Amino acid sequence: MNVFLQHIQSDAGQALYVDLDQRWDARAKRLNAKLTQLDLPVQVANLSSIWTVLYTQPSCYNWLFQHYLRLEGLALSWVGTGRMIFSLNYTEHDFDEVGERFIRAAQAMQKNGWWLHNPVLTNQSIKRRVMREMLEHRF
């Protein structure tokens, strides 16, 4: 703990926090713009360097996105929640690599047909279907 506290008080440690929120907000905005431009049904929301994956269209299979991210070498910090936590020392180059992998994962999932657009499918209808399946298969 002492080493951490000494580092955080150093010039290098302090530099990590300069414009921290603006830097991570800009990165999220940049990635979201690319995702929208490519018509991919996924976006991110962030609180500084803690990010949540959001889906812009209902699907029974959005959970598979974690698998596609893993295939691109990205592991969500909290499996099942859609959250990522970035280290504060990510450079723009580091982040651009993550963004490219994120986009490749989304494109692969879309190409494989897991994000087919179905206008009658809603989050509510998906929840009802899952609940019905759970009740039908009770032991």
N, C-alpha and C positions, 0 to 999 in steps of 0.2 A: 504494500500500500504506500509506503514511504517513497519508493521509486516512482510510482504513478503520480503521487502528489508533487514530487519534484519536477517530473516531466511536464505536468499540466501547468506549472508555474513558469516554465522556461519559455523563451521566445518561440521555439518550434511548437510547443504545446499550445500556447496562446494563439498561434497562427491558424491552428485547426478550426478555431471557433469564429474567426473573422468572416462575416457575411455567410455564416453556416446555413441559415434558413433560406436565404436568397439563392445560394448555390444549389441546394437540393430541390427547391421549388422550381428553379429553371430547368434542372435535369428532368424532373417529372413532367413538366410542361413540354419539353422537347420530345421525350419518349411518347407521350400521349398524342402529340401532333403527328408523329410518324405512324403510330398505330391507326389513327383516324384516316390519314392519307392512304394507307394500305387497306382500309376497310376491314380491319380486324376487330372482332367484338370483345376487346379487352382494353382496359385502361388501368392506370394506377392512381392512387391517392396517397398523399404523404404527409407525415408530420416530421419535418426535417429529413433525417436519413432512415426513418422507419416507414416502410411502404406497405400498402395493402393492394392486392390485385382485385380489380372489380370487373365484372362481366356486363356488357352492354346489351346482351340479348339472352333470354332464358334458354337453358339447355339442361338436360339431365346429365350431361357429361362434362360440365365445366371442371369438375374435380380432376379430370384427366390432364389438365394443363400442367399440373405439378409434374406428371410423368414426362411430358414434352420438355419442360424446363430442365429436368434432371438429365435428359438425353443431350441437352446443350451444355451441360456442366454447371447448371445453376440449381442450387438447393434452397428451397424456402426455409427461412429460419425456424418458423413454427409450422410444422407440417399440418395440413388440414385447415389452416387459417388463412392462407393466401398472403402471409406477411413475409417481408424481407427486411433485414437490418443490414445496412451498409456501414462499413468502417469509415470513420471520418476522414481518413487520409487517402480516399480514392481520388485519383487524378482524373482529369477529363478523359484521358486516353483509357484509363481503367473503366470508367463509367460507360464510355462509348462501346467498349467490348461487351459489357453486360447488356446494354441496350440492343446491340446487334444479335446477341444470343437470345434475348427475350423475344425479339421480332421473329427470328428464325423458328423458335419453338411455336409461336402463335401461327405462323404461316404453315408449318408442318401439320399442326392440329387441324387447321382449316382445310388444307389440301386432302387430308385423310378423311374428311367428311364428318368430323365430330361437331362442327359448328354450322350445321345446315340451318337455314332460316325457315322457321315454321311459324306463321303469324298467329295460329291458334294456340300455340304453346306459350303459357305464361308461368311465372314463378309460382303462382297460386295453384295452377293445374298440376304442375310438377309435384308440389308438396302434397296435394290430394292423392296423386297416383302413388307416391312413395308410401304414404300412410295406409292407403288401401292394400298395397302389396305387403306391408308389414303385418297388417291385421289378418290378411288371408293366410299368411305363413307362420302364424303364431304356434308355438309348441306348448 
